[in-house]
Amino acid sequence: MTTIFWRRTVIGLALAVSSAALLTLAFPPYNLGLLIWVGFIPMLAAQYRVLPKTISSLASAVAIGGWLGVLLVPMFGGKSFFMVTLPLLVGALVLAVDKNKRAFHEHTGYRWFALEGVLGWVGLEMLRSFVPAFGTWVFVGYPLWSQPWLLQPLSVFGIYGLDLLIMLANYVLALAVFALFDRVTKPNPLGSPFPARKGGWGVRLSAWLAVLGVLLAGWIGLSLALYANAPSAGSTVRVAAIQPNLPRAAHRDTQTPPGQRLATLAAQTRAAAAQGAQIVVWPEMVLGFDPQVVYTQELKALATETRTYLVIGYVLDNEKGFRNEATVLSPAGQFLGVYGKSHPFIAAGEPVGISAGTYPVYDTPLGRLATMICFDASFTDVARTLGGQGVQLIANPSLLGPPIAELPHTQIIFRAIENRTAIVMADVAYNSAIVDPYGRILELTITPQGALATLVANLPLGSSNTLYSKLGDWLGWLSLAGLVFFTVFMPVTMRRAQELSL
C-alpha cells in the first residue's frame, strides 16, 4: 500500500508540474498560446484520478503556485518581497481551498465538476481584478493575443467570456481523460464521473462535449463574422509612439537633466512629424515637471512647429502629493486637459496619485482622443469608461521594466477589441505598440535590453459602439456569483451527506 501511495504521489506531482510548464509556455515570451486550451488537464487528472485522495489538492497547489512562481519571481527579481512570496501564498491557499473538492465531486457523481471548476476559476479572476496589485494580469485569455480572428467576441463578452470558454475546454476535456482512465483502471462505478447506474459510459461526457462544441463553434463563427466586417476604408489618423530609451522615471533620474530629456523627445517628435504623424504619444513620467508650468513655451512651440497633438506623460512628487499624469497639447498651443493615472503599480511601490478619478475625452478635428497610463490597461474599467464616452483613440503612455517587456502589449489588444478603440502605447524603453480597434498590431517593438524607437503608422479610428462598453464585465460578475454559490453549496452538501450516514 505504501509503495502504491508513493508511486501515485510521484506521478501526480509530475503531472502537476507539467501543467505549470504548459501554462508558462502559453504566455510570453514563449507565446505557445494554444496550450492554454489544455494546460490545466494534467493538473486535473492528477487531482481527481492519480494522487491519493488525502493529498489530492496538492496537484492544483503545485501547478498554480509553480506557474505563478516561474512568472513572477524573474519578473520582480527579488525586489518585491510580496510578489516573490505570492506564489507560495497562492499555493498554500489553493491547497486548503481544494482540499475537499474531490470528495464533493465523487459524492455528486461529477455532476457539478465542469460548472464548479469553470465558474470558480473565472470568479476568482473577477475577485482578484479588484486587487490594486493584480488587475487582469495572467488572465488565461491573454496567451491568445496574436489571434485577432478569434478575439472579436470580446466586444460583446469581454475577456471574462473568453476565459470561461478556455476553462470550459480544459474541464470538459479533463472529463474525457477521466473516462479513458476509468476504462483502463475499472474503478468502483460510484467513484466514476460516468457510473453505470447513470446510464453507462459516455452519456454525460457526450452532453458536455456537445455543449463545448456548440459554444466553440458559436464563438468562432461570431468572431469570423465580426472580423470579416472590419472596415477596409474609414477614418484614419497618422500616429507615432515615441520610445526615447530613458528607462527611469524623470523624478528619480539624477543623471539626465530635464533639458536633455526634452531635447531627445523633441528630436524624435520632429522625425515622426516628418513622416506625417499627427498625434505623437510620449511615455509615462518622461518629464519631471508640469508642462503647463515649466518649459511651457518650448512645448507649445514644438507642437506648433510639428503641427501635432502631443500626448505628454509627466510626474511630480512634492509636498502637495504624488501626480502621475498625462496632458494633451494641441498644434495651436492649447492644453486640452489632464488625466491622472487611476491604477498605480502598487506592487512596485508607486504611490496613489492625488489627481485620479476623472476620464476626459477630447474632441479634436482628428477624432475623439483620450488617455490612460500604463497599468490602467491591466484593468478593464478605464478603457471601458472611455469607450462609453465614444473615444476613438486612446493614448497609453507607459513606464515598464525589462522583465515585463513581453507582456503589456498583449493587454492593450484586449482593451482595444473590447471597446473598439485604437490604442497607441509609448513606453520609456522596452515595449511600444500601435493597435487598431480590431486588435491588429500595426507597429510593435519589444526590446528587453532597452532601445530608442519611433513607431509611426496610419491608424484606423474606433467606433466605441460595443455591447461590452455598455454592459461591462457582466460575465465576470456572473462567475463571481457562481463562485459564491459553490463556496456555500459544497460544504453544505457534504455536511448533509455526513449526517445521513450517521
Buried (B, 14 or more C-beta within 10 A) or exposed (E): EEEEEEEBBEBBBEBBBBBBBBBBBBBBEEBEBEBBBBBBBBBBBBBBBBBEEEBBBBBBBBBBBBBBBBBBBEBBEEEBEEBBEBBEEBBEEBBEBBBBBBBBBBBBBBEBBBBBBBBBBBBBBBBBBEEBBBBBBBBBBBBBBBEBBBBBBBBBBBBBBBBBBBBBBBBBBBBBBBBEBBEEEEBEBEBBBBBEEBEEBEEBBEEBBEEBEEBBEEBBEBBEEBBEEBEEEEEBBBBBBBBBBBBBBBBEBEEBEBEEBBEBBBBBBBBBBEEEBBBBBBBBBBBBBBBBEBBBEEBBEBBBEBEBBBBBBBBBBEEEEBBBBBBBBBBEBEBBEBBBBBBBBBBBEBEBBBBBEEBBBBEBEBBBBBBBBBBBBBBBBBBBBBBBEBBBBBBBBBBBBBBBBBBBBBBBBBBBBBBBBBBBBBBBBBBBBBBBBBBBBBBBBBBBEBBBBBBBBBBBBBBBEBBBBEEBBBBBEBBBEBBEBBBEBBEEBBEEEEEEEE
